[in-house]
Amino acid sequence: MRIWALLLGIAATALSVCLRTADGLTMTVHKVECVYEEVEYDGDMVYGNFVVQDYEIFWGSDHPGIELVVTGPQGNKVHSSTSKEAEKFEFRAPRRGLYKFCFHNPALAPEDLTFYIHVGHIPGIQDLAQDENLKPVNVKIAQLAEALEAVSAEIRYMQNRDKRHRSTNESTQRRLIAYTVAESVMLLGASIGQVYLIQQLFSKRIGYNRV
Amino acid sequence: MIPLVECFGSHILTLRQLFNFISNIVEGLQLEVTGRTTKCIAEEIQSDVLVVGDYKVVSTSEDDLSVTAKVTSPYGKQLHHLENVHSGQFAFTSKESGKYVACFWLQSAHPNVHLNLALDWKTGVGAKDWESIAKKEKLDGMQLELRQLEEAVGSIHKEMLYLRDREAEMRNLNELTNSRVGWFGIMSLLVCLGVAGWQLWHLKTFFERKKLL
């Protein structure tokens, strides 16, 4: 009986593979950075998102974003996207194997990228037919776990976008104060300079007008 | 949805099915570490969160390649440092909130060598030792899974509250910026008009003094 409990414990831990809390991992992309994910079953759903954290943007055209290219185990291109600052992606993996997720940075400066990739597997109807011990309730629980993982992924995405917007807003606030003070100082300086210059001009010429 | 009452029945798996699950566990991300560069992965973690990491060399371009791993806290404190290993594990509870970085590099500087490193990084709910909790509280498979789901929902709720607080702060900041734009615009205009008026007055008195007007 104890052996069964231990085996059940191990099985439950194995099933918890799909229940990892969201990894919002950050890395710096210089030109190309690639990560790999193993897909265990044919037809598994792979989804994820990435957000580019730009800390100080001056000209928007300098930061076009990051391109994602996903290559399958046989080298075929499974998914690709144009340069985006934040994107959610989802595709069904046709074959099992090692998938390569490459992030390309077209800009000159390195970008900080926060990404999340999840491979979800739900035991399907064909597994139900083959395995008489796999009850429909297991399938439902697996679906529930996957749905919660998707919610967690969405929250992570929103948190990362919020970080990005926050840095933009703080930068706006700093720029507002700095530019207003600089503008006032330069205006005062220019007007005092003008007055001084005109005074000098007329001090020299005073003699000519008298004539 | 099958009602929860039916879920708490006994849930017996055959050994073959168990083997199916266990032998197919390949978790986590794989990184490619080349001879020339350091691969660093970071995550923003709140304080008081359990973090468990596990890394293993999966494939190498040459034999006898080993990797050096280093994990640092946001203030630069070294939490884990192993040199020339093929696999390793680390676990810590975050004391301060911030960016925790894990870096990997090869000892040899040859640009052509590379290896694939499987990194499994778990935080919070996923990092807990569910096996020992199952044994201690005597939960069977179904109960344990539902317990995990319950904890996951709790952590999602906490994250949503955190997000809501951050949004409130950002909204305050935006409203402050908006009102400041208005006030600074008016102030700039007043400074401009004031300076223009002073210029006219000063030059008028200057020319009157010089008997030109």
HADDOCK unambig.tbl for C-alpha pairs under 7 A between the chains (distance, minus, plus):
assign (segid A and resid 5 and name CA) (segid B and resid 140 and name CA) 6.71 0.50 0.50
assign (segid A and resid 8 and name CA) (segid B and resid 140 and name CA) 6.23 0.50 0.50
assign (segid A and resid 8 and name CA) (segid B and resid 141 and name CA) 5.38 0.50 0.50
assign (segid A and resid 9 and name CA) (segid B and resid 131 and name CA) 5.75 0.50 0.50
assign (segid A and resid 9 and name CA) (segid B and resid 134 and name CA) 6.28 0.50 0.50
assign (segid A and resid 9 and name CA) (segid B and resid 140 and name CA) 6.82 0.50 0.50
assign (segid A and resid 9 and name CA) (segid B and resid 141 and name CA) 6.23 0.50 0.50
assign (segid A and resid 10 and name CA) (segid B and resid 131 and name CA) 6.84 0.50 0.50
assign (segid A and resid 11 and name CA) (segid B and resid 18 and name CA) 5.94 0.50 0.50
assign (segid A and resid 12 and name CA) (segid B and resid 141 and name CA) 5.12 0.50 0.50
assign (segid A and resid 12 and name CA) (segid B and resid 144 and name CA) 6.74 0.50 0.50
assign (segid A and resid 12 and name CA) (segid B and resid 145 and name CA) 6.49 0.50 0.50
assign (segid A and resid 13 and name CA) (segid B and resid 130 and name CA) 6.66 0.50 0.50
assign (segid A and resid 13 and name CA) (segid B and resid 131 and name CA) 6.66 0.50 0.50
assign (segid A and resid 14 and name CA) (segid B and resid 21 and name CA) 6.15 0.50 0.50
assign (segid A and resid 14 and name CA) (segid B and resid 22 and name CA) 6.16 0.50 0.50
assign (segid A and resid 19 and name CA) (segid B and resid 126 and name CA) 6.72 0.50 0.50
assign (segid A and resid 20 and name CA) (segid B and resid 122 and name CA) 6.72 0.50 0.50
assign (segid A and resid 20 and name CA) (segid B and resid 126 and name CA) 4.62 0.50 0.50
assign (segid A and resid 21 and name CA) (segid B and resid 123 and name CA) 6.70 0.50 0.50
assign (segid A and resid 21 and name CA) (segid B and resid 124 and name CA) 6.98 0.50 0.50
assign (segid A and resid 21 and name CA) (segid B and resid 125 and name CA) 6.32 0.50 0.50
assign (segid A and resid 21 and name CA) (segid B and resid 126 and name CA) 5.58 0.50 0.50
assign (segid A and resid 24 and name CA) (segid B and resid 43 and name CA) 6.28 0.50 0.50
assign (segid A and resid 25 and name CA) (segid B and resid 41 and name CA) 6.39 0.50 0.50
assign (segid A and resid 25 and name CA) (segid B and resid 42 and name CA) 5.67 0.50 0.50
assign (segid A and resid 25 and name CA) (segid B and resid 43 and name CA) 4.98 0.50 0.50
assign (segid A and resid 26 and name CA) (segid B and resid 41 and name CA) 5.77 0.50 0.50
assign (segid A and resid 26 and name CA) (segid B and resid 42 and name CA) 4.85 0.50 0.50
assign (segid A and resid 26 and name CA) (segid B and resid 43 and name CA) 5.67 0.50 0.50
assign (segid A and resid 27 and name CA) (segid B and resid 40 and name CA) 6.37 0.50 0.50
assign (segid A and resid 27 and name CA) (segid B and resid 41 and name CA) 5.19 0.50 0.50
assign (segid A and resid 27 and name CA) (segid B and resid 42 and name CA) 6.22 0.50 0.50
assign (segid A and resid 35 and name CA) (segid B and resid 29 and name CA) 6.83 0.50 0.50
assign (segid A and resid 35 and name CA) (segid B and resid 30 and name CA) 5.81 0.50 0.50
assign (segid A and resid 35 and name CA) (segid B and resid 31 and name CA) 5.12 0.50 0.50
assign (segid A and resid 35 and name CA) (segid B and resid 32 and name CA) 6.95 0.50 0.50
assign (segid A and resid 36 and name CA) (segid B and resid 29 and name CA) 5.91 0.50 0.50
assign (segid A and resid 36 and name CA) (segid B and resid 30 and name CA) 4.72 0.50 0.50
assign (segid A and resid 36 and name CA) (segid B and resid 31 and name CA) 6.26 0.50 0.50
assign (segid A and resid 37 and name CA) (segid B and resid 28 and name CA) 6.96 0.50 0.50
assign (segid A and resid 37 and name CA) (segid B and resid 29 and name CA) 5.31 0.50 0.50
assign (segid A and resid 37 and name CA) (segid B and resid 30 and name CA) 6.06 0.50 0.50
assign (segid A and resid 38 and name CA) (segid B and resid 26 and name CA) 6.78 0.50 0.50
assign (segid A and resid 40 and name CA) (segid B and resid 24 and name CA) 6.94 0.50 0.50
assign (segid A and resid 133 and name CA) (segid B and resid 13 and name CA) 6.39 0.50 0.50
assign (segid A and resid 137 and name CA) (segid B and resid 2 and name CA) 6.75 0.50 0.50
assign (segid A and resid 137 and name CA) (segid B and resid 7 and name CA) 6.88 0.50 0.50
assign (segid A and resid 145 and name CA) (segid B and resid 149 and name CA) 6.60 0.50 0.50
assign (segid A and resid 152 and name CA) (segid B and resid 156 and name CA) 6.26 0.50 0.50
assign (segid A and resid 159 and name CA) (segid B and resid 163 and name CA) 6.43 0.50 0.50
assign (segid A and resid 166 and name CA) (segid B and resid 170 and name CA) 6.39 0.50 0.50
assign (segid A and resid 169 and name CA) (segid B and resid 174 and name CA) 6.87 0.50 0.50
assign (segid A and resid 173 and name CA) (segid B and resid 177 and name CA) 5.80 0.50 0.50
assign (segid A and resid 180 and name CA) (segid B and resid 184 and name CA) 6.79 0.50 0.50
assign (segid A and resid 184 and name CA) (segid B and resid 188 and name CA) 6.65 0.50 0.50
assign (segid A and resid 188 and name CA) (segid B and resid 195 and name CA) 6.94 0.50 0.50
assign (segid A and resid 191 and name CA) (segid B and resid 195 and name CA) 6.94 0.50 0.50
assign (segid A and resid 195 and name CA) (segid B and resid 199 and name CA) 6.51 0.50 0.50
